[in-house]
Amino acid sequence: MSWSLRSLLEGYREGWRRYTDFTGRSTVGEYVAFLVVNLLVGLLLHLLESITEDGLFGFVGGVYALAALLPGIAVTVRVLRTWLRPRP
């Protein structure tokens, strides 16, 4: 898989689109894209919080972390189902 901004954003969007799907399968690329974009968003919010020091971005970061929890678990379950499936 070639890594580009487009493929990262597509994998991230797919993680949010299928946030309640715990029975399907996901590729490693979708999993990595979701983790990388979540990490970048978290780092950006943390940086903004440390610059502004007014507490707003800390609150936004907390809300984002809670909102991203379910899609993160779902994409992890789907990729584990892919990795652990019986192979011929």
C-alpha positions as CSV (number, residue, x, y, z in Angstrom):
1,M,0.0,0.0,0.0
2,S,1.4,3.4,-0.9
3,W,1.1,5.9,1.9
4,S,-0.3,9.3,0.9
5,L,-2.4,11.9,2.5
6,R,-5.4,10.7,0.6
7,S,-5.0,7.0,1.7
8,L,-4.6,8.1,5.3
9,L,-7.7,10.2,5.2
10,E,-9.7,7.5,3.4
11,G,-8.7,4.9,6.1
12,Y,-9.6,7.4,8.8
13,R,-13.0,8.2,7.3
14,E,-13.7,4.4,6.9
15,G,-13.0,4.0,10.6
16,W,-15.6,6.6,11.5
17,R,-18.1,5.4,8.9
18,R,-18.0,1.8,10.3
19,Y,-17.8,2.8,13.9
20,T,-20.4,0.2,15.0
21,D,-19.3,-2.6,12.8
22,F,-17.6,-5.2,15.1
23,T,-18.2,-8.2,12.8
24,G,-16.6,-7.1,9.6
25,R,-12.9,-7.0,8.6
26,S,-10.5,-4.2,8.1
27,T,-7.1,-4.0,6.4
28,V,-3.9,-3.2,8.3
29,G,-3.8,0.0,6.2
30,E,-7.1,1.2,7.5
31,Y,-6.0,0.4,11.1
32,V,-2.7,2.3,10.7
33,A,-4.4,5.2,9.0
34,F,-6.9,5.5,11.8
35,L,-4.2,5.4,14.5
36,V,-1.9,7.9,12.7
37,V,-4.6,10.5,12.1
38,N,-5.9,10.1,15.6
39,L,-2.4,10.6,16.9
40,L,-1.9,13.7,14.7
41,V,-5.3,15.2,15.8
42,G,-4.4,14.5,19.5
43,L,-1.0,16.1,19.1
44,L,-2.4,19.2,17.4
45,L,-5.0,19.6,20.1
46,H,-2.3,19.2,22.8
47,L,-0.1,21.8,21.1
48,L,-3.0,24.2,20.9
49,E,-3.8,23.6,24.5
50,S,-0.2,24.3,25.6
51,I,-0.1,27.5,23.5
52,T,-3.4,29.0,24.6
53,E,-3.6,27.8,28.2
54,D,-7.3,28.7,28.5
55,G,-8.6,25.2,28.8
56,L,-10.8,25.1,25.7
57,F,-8.5,22.9,23.6
58,G,-8.1,20.5,26.6
59,F,-11.8,20.2,26.8
60,V,-12.1,19.7,23.0
61,G,-9.3,17.1,23.2
62,G,-11.1,15.2,25.9
63,V,-14.4,15.2,24.0
64,Y,-12.5,14.1,20.8
65,A,-10.8,11.3,22.8
66,L,-14.1,10.0,24.1
67,A,-15.8,10.3,20.7
68,A,-12.9,8.4,19.0
69,L,-12.9,5.6,21.6
70,L,-15.7,3.5,20.0
71,P,-14.4,3.8,16.4
72,G,-10.9,2.9,17.7
73,I,-12.2,-0.2,19.4
74,A,-14.2,-1.2,16.4
75,V,-11.4,-0.9,13.9
76,T,-9.1,-2.8,16.3
77,V,-11.6,-5.6,16.5
78,R,-12.0,-5.7,12.8
79,V,-8.3,-5.9,12.1
80,L,-7.8,-8.6,14.7
81,R,-10.6,-10.6,13.0
82,T,-8.6,-10.2,9.8
83,W,-5.3,-11.2,11.3
84,L,-6.7,-14.2,13.3
85,R,-8.9,-15.7,10.7
86,P,-8.0,-19.3,9.7
87,R,-5.7,-19.4,6.6
88,P,-5.8,-22.2,4.1
